[in-house]
């Protein structure tokens, strides 16, 4: 379904927020909507293709069965928002921040997410496939059956996040910051284990 009355995306979000009306099954293509904002509404079954959404603000916003494809969401802020079955495909998320959000069955594929930050979020059955997230952070995040596969996580900050059950053996993790007491149960490659051992103050003789 196309957007209502051909209105620009910022107006659609502002009107929906002001009237507390959810957005259902809408398609947005090649929209230029920097610094748009939305409040406690639901976006359900919507799709965004090649949209420019930099520095947008979402507070208490719900996203369900939503697809972002080839979108630029750099600098976006998500606060106490929820995402369920959301897809980010080949998107730019540089410097985006998610605070106290719940993500369930969310996938990020081949995204550019340098300095992407999750703070106090819950990631449940989320999947990061490919993509570059250098300098990013997962601070105090609850990871539940989530997967990182083939990601560049160079210099990412994982402090305060329990990594038990996570497999990072297929990712680049050089220069990452960790909470040593929360590394138990993390799966890494042999080369990665040697690097992590230095953090723990171990001397390995081969």
N, C-alpha and C positions, 0 to 999 in steps of 0.2 A: 504494500500500500504506500503511495507517495505521501509526502508530508502534507498536512492540511493547508489548503488555500495558497500553496506555494510560498508560504512565509519563510523567512530565513531562520535557520536553526536557533540563534540566540533568542529570537522572539517566541519560537515554539516552546523552548525550555522555560523562559520567563513566565509566559502565560500559563503553562501547565503547573508551574510551581505556585503561582499566585492563586490559581483556582483549585489547587490540590487535585489535579486530574492526571491520571496515568497515561503514558504514551504506549500504544499498542500497535505492533506490526508496521511501524513506519520505516521508510527507506530514505537515507540521506546520502547523496553522492556529490563529491567535490564541493562541499560546503566550506566556507571560510568563516570560522566562528571563534576567533581568539578571545579569551577572557570571558566566555559565556559562563553561566552558572545555573545550577539546578539545586533544589532543596529536596524535601522528603516526598519524592514521587517515585513511581516505578516505570522503568523502561523495559517493556516486555516484547520479545520477538522483533526487536529493531535491528537495523543494519546500517553501518557507516562505512562508506567506501571512498578512499582518497579524500578524507576530510581533514581540514586544518583546524585542530582543536587545542592549540597551545594555550597554556596558562588558564585553563578552565577550572572552575571550582564546583565540586559536588559534595554536598553535606547531607548525610542521611539518605542519599539516593540509592535506589535499588536497580540492579541490572540483571535481567533474567533472559536467557536465550538470546543474547546480544552478540553481534559480530562486528569487530573493528578490523577492516582490511586496508592495508596501506595508508593508515592514518598517522598524523603527527599529533601526539598527545604530550609533547614535551612540556615540562613545567606544570602539568595538571596536579591538582590537589583533590584527594578523595578522603573525606573525614567521616568516620562512622557509617560508611556505605557498605552495601552488600552486593556481591557478584555471584551468580549461580549459572553455570553452563555458559560462560562468556568466553569468546575466542578473540585473541589478538593475533593477527596474522601479518607479518612483515610490517609492523608498526614501529614508530619512533616514540620512545618514552623517556627521553633524556631528562633527568632531573625531576621526574614525576615523584610524588610522595603520597603514600597511602598510610593513613593513621587510624588505628583501631577499627579496621575493616575486616569483614568476613568474606573469604573467597572460597567457593566450593565448586569443584570441577571446572576450574578455569585453566585455559591453555594459552601459552605464549609461544609462538613459533617464529623463529628467525627474526626476532625483534631486536632493535637497537635501543638498549636501556641503560646507557651509561649513567651512573649516579642515581639510578632508580632506588627508591628507599621504601621499605616496609617497616613500620614501627607499631608494635603492639597488635599486629594483625594475626588472624588465624588463616592458614592456608591448608585447606582440606582437599585432598585428591587433586592437587593442581599439578600441571606439567609444564616445565620450561624446556623447550626443544630448540637447540641451536641458539643463536643470538649472543650478543655482547652486553655484559652487565658490569663492566669494569668500574671500580670505585663505588659500587652500589652498597646497599646495606639491608640486612634482615635483623633488626634490633628487637630483642624480646619477642620474637615471632614464635607462634605455635605451629609446628609443621606436623601434619597428619597425613601420612601416605602420599606425600608429594614427591615429585621426580624432577631431577635436573639432569638433562642428557645433552652432552656436547656443547655446553655453555662456557663462555669465557667469563669467569668470576674473579679475575685478577684484582687484587686489592679490595675485595669486598669485606664488609664488616659484619660478622656473625655474632657479636657479643650479646650475651643474654638469651641466646637461642639454643635450645636442646636439639642436638643433631642426631640423636639415636634413631637408627633405622634409615638414615639418609645415605644415598650412594652418590659420591662425587667423583668416582674413579674415572669417569669419562669427561670430566670438566677440567678447565685450567683454574687452579686455585692459588697461584703464586702470590705471595704478599698479603694473603688474607689475614684478618684479625679474628681471633676466636676467644671464647671463654674456655680455658683448658679443662675445667671440671665438667663441661657439657659436651665433650668430644666422644665420650664413651658410646660405642655402638655405631659410630660413623664408619662407612666403608670408603676406603681410598686405595689407590694403586700403590705399588711398592715404592716408586719414586716419591710419591706424595707423602708416604709414611715417613720416609727419611727426613723430609723437610719439616713435617709436623713434630718429629722427635726432637728437633732442635728447640722448638718452642717449649717442649716439656723438659728440656734440660738433659736429654738422654744422649749417651755416646754409643753409636752403633758401630760394631766391628764386623766387617764383611771379609 
